[in-house]
Amino acid sequence: MGYDDGAGDFTFAASLDKAVEIGMMTRASADCILQKQYALYRRDLVDLSVSALTTPLADGSATLAESLAKKGVFTWEEGRAQGLIGGGQESYVHSSLRNTGAPKPEQSASSGAVSRVTKTYALPSGSVSADVITVDTSAPGVSVRAAMVNQKLGASAPFSSIVSASGADVIVNANFFAAYSGQDKFPVGHVMADGTFLYGVSGLTSFGFTGSGAVYVGRPAVFFYVRGGRNSWACYEMNSKTQGSDLSVVYTPAFGGSVPIKIDGTAATVAGGVITDVRAVTAGETVAIPADGYVMVFGNDFTSTSWYREPAVGTSVTLTPGLTDSDTSGFPMEEITAMVSGGPRLVENGAICTTLEPGFQEARFTSAVTSRTALGKLADGKLVIVSTGSASIQQLRELMLQLGCVEAVNLDGGGSTALAYQGKLIRSPGRELTTTLQIFTH
């Protein structure tokens, strides 16, 4: 898999810890082997082999199965047919933990408004061991923060570094992102940090948090309104890589120092709250993004509409997010300070939700058994964070409903599954992360 103990990637004595770190097996399964209280059966060796084959290589270029397919050991079709390619990473679970009998004794810890329970939950589709953290987000001194590494799109860092730099009581991985070698690591879905949108592309289920601790769940259709004088311009997305002749997109410093133009249209630059430049642009150009401002990019079809008004240099403007008139999610955008997104939705209005959003219909999001992360909202408004080393989406649905969630969504999982509690790494991911959700108590 590309890891070298001679190069210091791991030590032989702690090889199981490395397997846990990269998501190849659960922590509980490693403990079963280390304690030597449980036998290893043929099915364990088979499951371990499957986990290894679906785990990314050390350089992140491919999974072990994909690498073997490239070398001709078996065909891509054979790999897909066996669920080894395209089905996501499967984290090994020791056979003793798959029993559906009585769960192991519950472990719990509490810190006032934040509590953690670690136990095995009996579910209709099979038992699941999970860490469940409940947060009273409205309690005094509690705050919820979403964060991206350096507050920049495409930046990533080891989870241990994120934890040590944060100081949060709870840190969990959040949005899916383009994670593999050669990809840009951009997130999927909305990300808002400290009251400022870093990325805005509507369509996914989002959790929004206000400064007072209220939790909102829905699919907010967010526009980014630039208003100045008697005119206003609605930007459909923020920092999106997609540009089109009928689209308008706003780019902030979170995107980088400049934006490449992909369509013919108009670019308006804002610095210090004032429009400083408006000019026609063509595909292939690059426009600088001011450190204290942003750039609006309008396609030619957008600017040809009857409602479009040419921005005027010297106009003072403001940029604020808002919901479209057709939005029914009820997010009070002026109060939201943090937002993360995921999919598929697990629970909606107190019932299991089986609807699969576009992009979340592959086996790795549904039938695959792998490490997973989820957010839920209880009827009393409390936040529930779940991290498990092994579950299918159906099991996650059942678990969130059993925990009393009236709303719940699946976040990134597999090699991205990460959880830290009170400064300790409970579940370490197999890759660097970009976006996290963090809980602070003061």
C-alpha positions in Angstrom: 0.0 0.0 0.0 3.0 2.3 -0.1 3.7 2.7 3.6 7.3 2.1 4.7 8.2 1.4 8.3 11.8 2.1 7.4 10.8 5.6 6.3 9.0 6.2 9.5 5.5 5.9 8.1 4.6 3.5 11.0 6.2 1.0 13.4 5.6 -2.7 13.2 4.6 -2.8 16.9 1.9 -0.2 16.2 0.8 -1.3 12.8 -2.8 -1.8 13.9 -2.8 1.8 15.1 -1.8 2.8 11.6 -4.6 0.7 10.2 -7.1 2.5 12.4 -5.6 5.9 11.4 -6.1 5.3 7.7 -9.6 3.9 8.2 -8.8 0.3 7.3 -10.3 -1.0 10.6 -12.2 0.4 13.5 -10.5 1.2 16.8 -12.7 -1.4 18.6 -11.6 -4.1 16.1 -7.9 -3.3 16.6 -8.4 -3.6 20.4 -10.1 -7.0 20.0 -6.9 -8.2 18.2 -4.5 -6.6 20.6 -6.2 -8.0 23.6 -6.0 -11.5 22.2 -9.3 -12.4 23.8 -11.1 -13.1 20.5 -10.2 -15.6 17.8 -9.5 -14.5 14.2 -11.7 -16.6 11.8 -11.5 -17.0 8.0 -14.3 -14.4 7.7 -12.1 -12.0 9.6 -9.2 -12.5 7.1 -11.6 -12.1 4.2 -13.0 -8.9 5.7 -9.5 -7.6 6.3 -8.6 -8.3 2.7 -11.6 -6.4 1.5 -10.8 -3.5 3.8 -7.2 -3.3 2.5 -8.4 -3.5 -1.1 -10.8 -0.6 -0.7 -8.3 1.6 1.3 -6.5 4.4 -0.5 -2.7 4.0 -1.0 -0.3 6.1 1.0 0.1 8.6 -1.8 -3.7 8.9 -2.3 -3.5 8.2 -6.0 -5.9 5.2 -5.9 -7.2 2.5 -3.7 -5.3 -0.8 -3.5 -7.9 -2.5 -5.7 -7.7 0.3 -8.3 -3.9 0.0 -8.3 -4.2 -3.8 -8.9 -6.7 -3.3 -11.7 -4.3 -0.9 -13.4 -1.6 -3.6 -13.2 -4.0 -6.2 -14.8 -4.3 -8.4 -11.7 -8.0 -8.3 -12.4 -10.3 -6.2 -14.6 -12.1 -3.0 -13.5 -15.4 -4.8 -14.3 -14.5 -7.7 -12.0 -13.5 -5.2 -9.3 -16.8 -3.3 -9.6 -18.8 -6.5 -9.6 -17.2 -7.6 -6.3 -17.8 -4.1 -4.8 -14.0 -3.5 -4.5 -14.1 -0.5 -6.9 -16.5 2.3 -6.8 -18.2 1.3 -3.5 -16.1 3.4 -1.1 -13.8 2.3 1.7 -14.9 -0.5 3.9 -13.5 -0.4 7.5 -12.9 -3.9 8.9 -15.0 -4.8 11.9 -14.0 -7.8 14.1 -16.4 -10.7 13.9 -17.1 -10.5 17.7 -18.5 -7.0 17.2 -20.9 -8.1 14.5 -23.0 -10.2 16.9 -26.5 -8.9 17.3 -26.9 -10.0 20.9 -26.6 -7.9 24.0 -24.5 -4.8 23.5 -21.3 -4.3 25.5 -21.5 -2.1 28.6 -22.1 1.5 27.7 -19.3 4.0 28.2 -20.2 7.6 28.8 -18.6 10.9 29.6 -20.1 14.3 30.2 -19.0 17.9 30.4 -22.0 20.0 31.3 -23.7 20.9 28.1 -21.7 18.3 26.1 -22.0 14.6 26.7 -20.5 11.6 25.0 -21.8 8.0 25.0 -20.0 5.1 23.4 -22.1 1.9 23.0 -23.5 -0.7 20.7 -27.0 0.0 19.5 -29.4 -2.8 18.4 -31.1 -1.8 15.2 -33.6 -3.6 12.8 -30.8 -3.9 10.2 -28.1 -5.0 12.6 -26.2 -3.7 15.6 -23.9 -0.6 15.3 -21.2 0.6 17.7 -20.9 4.3 17.7 -19.8 7.4 19.6 -22.8 9.7 20.2 -22.1 13.2 21.3 -25.1 15.4 22.4 -24.7 19.2 22.6 -27.0 21.7 24.2 -26.1 24.4 21.7 -28.2 27.0 23.5 -26.5 26.5 26.9 -24.4 29.4 28.2 -20.8 29.4 26.9 -21.5 26.9 24.1 -20.7 27.9 20.6 -20.7 26.1 17.3 -18.1 26.9 14.6 -17.5 25.6 11.1 -14.0 26.0 9.8 -11.9 25.4 6.7 -8.1 25.1 6.8 -6.8 28.7 6.7 -10.4 29.6 5.7 -9.3 28.9 2.1 -10.9 26.6 -0.5 -8.6 23.7 -1.5 -6.4 23.9 1.7 -6.1 20.8 3.8 -4.3 19.7 6.9 -3.8 16.5 9.1 -6.6 16.1 11.6 -4.2 16.1 14.5 -3.0 19.5 13.4 -6.5 20.8 13.2 -7.3 19.5 16.6 -4.2 21.0 18.3 -4.7 24.4 16.7 -8.4 24.6 17.5 -8.9 24.0 21.2 -12.5 22.9 20.7 -14.1 20.4 22.9 -15.5 18.4 20.0 -14.2 18.4 16.4 -15.8 16.3 13.6 -15.3 16.1 9.9 -18.0 17.9 7.9 -18.6 18.4 4.1 -17.7 15.9 1.4 -14.9 17.2 -0.8 -12.9 16.3 -3.8 -10.3 14.3 -1.8 -8.2 12.2 -4.1 -4.8 13.0 -5.7 -5.0 15.6 -8.4 -8.4 16.9 -7.2 -8.8 20.5 -6.0 -10.3 19.5 -2.5 -13.2 21.9 -3.0 -16.2 21.1 -0.7 -19.6 19.8 -1.7 -22.5 22.0 -0.4 -22.6 25.3 1.6 -19.8 26.2 4.1 -20.2 29.3 6.3 -17.6 30.1 9.0 -17.8 32.9 11.6 -20.8 34.4 9.8 -19.1 34.6 6.4 -19.9 32.3 3.5 -16.8 30.6 2.1 -18.6 28.4 -0.4 -22.2 28.6 -1.6 -23.7 26.1 -4.0 -27.3 25.2 -3.2 -29.0 21.9 -3.3 -27.8 19.8 -0.3 -29.2 19.3 3.1 -27.5 21.8 5.5 -27.2 22.4 9.2 -27.2 26.0 10.1 -26.3 27.4 13.6 -27.1 30.9 15.0 -25.0 32.8 17.5 -27.6 32.1 20.2 -27.4 28.3 19.6 -30.5 27.6 17.5 -30.2 24.8 15.0 -31.8 24.9 11.6 -32.0 22.0 9.0 -33.0 22.2 5.4 -31.9 22.8 1.9 -31.5 26.6 1.8 -31.5 28.1 -1.7 -29.0 31.0 -1.1 -28.4 33.9 -3.3 -25.6 36.4 -2.7 -27.0 39.9 -3.0 -24.8 42.8 -3.9 -26.8 46.0 -3.3 -25.8 49.6 -4.1 -27.9 52.7 -4.6 -31.1 51.7 -6.3 -29.7 48.7 -8.0 -28.9 45.2 -6.8 -27.3 42.1 -8.4 -28.1 38.5 -7.4 -25.2 36.2 -7.6 -26.4 32.6 -7.8 -23.4 31.0 -6.3 -20.2 31.8 -4.3 -16.7 30.6 -5.3 -18.1 28.0 -7.6 -15.9 26.5 -10.3 -18.9 26.5 -12.6 -19.5 29.5 -14.8 -22.1 29.8 -17.5 -23.5 32.4 -20.0 -26.7 32.6 -17.9 -25.0 32.5 -14.5 -23.7 35.1 -12.0 -21.0 34.0 -9.5 -19.2 36.0 -6.8 -15.6 35.2 -5.9 -14.1 36.1 -2.6 -10.5 35.8 -1.2 -11.4 32.4 0.1 -11.3 31.3 -3.6 -7.7 32.6 -3.9 -5.9 35.7 -5.3 -7.6 35.5 -8.7 -10.4 33.8 -10.7 -10.0 32.3 -14.2 -12.7 33.4 -16.6 -14.4 30.5 -18.4 -17.1 32.4 -20.3 -17.6 35.6 -22.2 -19.3 38.2 -20.0 -18.7 41.0 -17.6 -16.5 41.2 -14.4 -17.1 43.8 -11.7 -14.5 44.2 -9.0 -15.3 45.5 -5.5 -12.7 46.6 -3.0 -13.3 48.2 0.3 -17.1 48.2 -0.3 -16.8 50.2 -3.5 -17.1 49.1 -7.2 -13.6 49.8 -8.6 -13.7 48.2 -12.0 -16.3 47.0 -14.5 -15.2 45.5 -17.8 -16.0 42.9 -20.5 -14.1 39.7 -20.2 -13.6 36.7 -22.4 -12.8 33.0 -21.7 -9.2 32.5 -20.8 -8.6 35.7 -18.9 -7.8 36.0 -15.2 -9.2 38.6 -12.9 -7.6 39.5 -9.6 -9.6 39.2 -6.4 -9.0 42.1 -3.9 -8.0 41.0 -0.4 -10.6 43.4 1.0 -13.3 42.7 -1.6 -14.7 40.3 -4.3 -15.3 39.9 -8.0 -18.7 39.4 -9.7 -18.7 37.4 -12.9 -21.8 37.7 -15.2 -22.3 35.7 -18.3 -23.5 37.5 -21.5 -27.0 35.9 -21.4 -27.3 37.1 -17.7 -26.4 40.7 -18.6 -28.8 40.7 -21.6 -31.9 40.2 -19.4 -34.3 43.1 -18.8 -33.6 43.3 -15.1 -29.8 43.6 -15.3 -28.3 47.0 -14.7 -24.6 47.7 -15.5 -22.7 48.3 -12.3 -21.2 51.7 -12.0 -17.6 52.4 -10.8 -17.6 54.4 -7.6 -20.9 52.9 -6.3 -20.8 51.8 -2.6 -22.2 48.3 -2.2 -22.8 45.6 0.4 -22.7 41.8 0.0 -25.2 39.7 2.0 -26.6 36.2 1.6 -30.3 35.7 1.4 -32.9 33.1 0.5 -34.7 33.1 -2.8 -38.4 33.9 -2.8 -39.2 30.2 -3.4 -37.1 28.9 -0.5 -39.1 27.1 2.2 -36.3 26.0 4.6 -36.9 28.9 7.0 -33.2 29.7 7.6 -32.9 33.1 9.2 -29.9 34.0 7.1 -29.2 37.2 9.0 -28.7 35.1 12.2 -26.8 32.1 10.9 -23.1 32.1 11.8 -22.1 28.6 10.8 -23.2 26.1 8.2 -22.1 22.7 6.9 -23.7 20.4 4.4 -24.0 16.7 3.6 -26.1 13.9 2.1 -28.1 11.9 1.9 -30.7 13.1 4.3 -31.3 10.4 7.0 -34.3 11.7 9.0 -36.8 14.4 8.0 -39.7 15.6 10.2 -39.3 12.8 12.6 -39.4 10.0 10.0 -36.7 8.0 8.1 -35.9 9.7 4.8 -35.0 7.4 1.9 -34.8 10.0 -0.8 -31.4 10.2 -2.4 -30.2 13.5 -3.6 -28.3 13.7 -7.0 -24.7 12.7 -6.4 -25.5 10.4 -3.5 -26.9 7.4 -5.2 -23.7 5.3 -5.5 -23.2 2.2 -3.4 -20.7 3.9 -1.1 -23.5 6.3 0.0 -26.1 3.6 0.4 -25.3 -0.1 0.8 -21.6 -0.1 1.6 -20.7 -0.7 5.2 -18.0 1.8 6.2 -17.0 4.5 8.7 -19.6 7.3 8.8 -20.4 10.6 10.4 -23.8 12.1 10.9 -25.5 15.2 12.4 -28.9 15.2 14.0 -31.3 17.5 15.7 -33.5 16.4 18.6 -37.0 17.6 19.2 -35.8 19.8 22.0 -33.3 21.5 19.7 -30.1 19.8 20.9 -27.4 18.7 18.4 -26.4 15.1 18.0 -23.1 14.1 16.5 -22.6 10.5 15.6 -19.3 8.8 14.5 -19.1 5.1 13.8 -16.5 2.9 12.4 -18.9 0.6 10.5 -22.4 1.2 9.3 -24.6 1.3 6.2 -26.7 4.3 5.4 -29.8 2.4 6.4 -28.3 1.5 9.8 -27.4 5.2 10.2 -31.0 6.2 9.4 -32.2 3.8 12.0 -29.7 4.9 14.6 -30.4 8.6 14.2 -34.2 7.9 14.6 -33.6 5.7 17.6 -31.6 8.5 19.2 -34.6 10.7 18.9 -33.5 12.9 16.0 -36.3 14.7 14.1 -33.8 15.8 11.5 -30.5 14.1 10.5 -28.0 14.1 7.6 -25.0 12.0 6.6 -21.7 13.8 6.4 -18.4 12.7 4.8 -17.2 9.3 5.8 -14.8 6.5 4.8 -11.3 7.8 5.0 -12.5 11.2 6.1 -14.2 10.0 9.3 -12.7 11.9 12.2 -13.7 12.7 15.8 -11.9 14.4 18.6 -13.3 14.8 22.1 -11.7 16.9 24.8 -8.4 17.0 22.9 -8.2 13.3 22.3 -8.4 11.7 18.9 -11.2 9.2 19.1 -11.3 8.4 15.3 -8.5 9.5 13.0 -9.1 9.9 9.3 -6.9 8.3 6.6 -6.5 11.6 4.7 -6.0 15.3 5.4 -9.3 17.3 5.9 -10.6 20.6 4.7 -13.8 21.3 6.5 -14.7 20.5 10.2 -17.5 21.3 12.6 -16.2 22.4 16.1 -18.0 22.7 19.4 -16.6 25.1 22.1 -17.5 25.5 25.7 -16.3 28.5 27.7 
